[in-house]
């Protein structure tokens, strides 16, 4: 499958946001990195930042990761907002596109 556009990814995330909340406890979801900046190339992964409200964050995190990889057919770099170091969080804040 060819490289996806920022708009395609954001549309997918918007369409599935309620499902992701119900299934994995996603409370906040955003696209970051080169796709968010519209600078992706064929080697780029899709960077997604989430907040999870779950009794089992580990299971939810990896379930979500597999769901995204299976449906977007692309390499995903998934991180929780809570796991980001302050300097990293500050650096991506200007690029992130929340849905």
DALINDA-V475730 format. One record per run of one state. SS is the DSSP state (~ for helix, > for strand, _ for the rest). FROM is the first residue (numbers start at 1). LEN is the number of residues. If there is no record, write none. Layout:
ss=SS from=FROM len=LEN
ss=SS from=FROM len=LEN
//
This chain:
ss=_ from=1 len=5
ss=~ from=6 len=19
ss=_ from=25 len=1
ss=> from=26 len=7
ss=~ from=33 len=4
ss=_ from=37 len=9
ss=> from=46 len=7
ss=_ from=53 len=4
ss=~ from=57 len=16
ss=_ from=73 len=3
ss=> from=76 len=5
ss=~ from=81 len=3
ss=_ from=84 len=2
ss=~ from=86 len=8
ss=_ from=94 len=3
ss=> from=97 len=2
ss=_ from=99 len=1
//
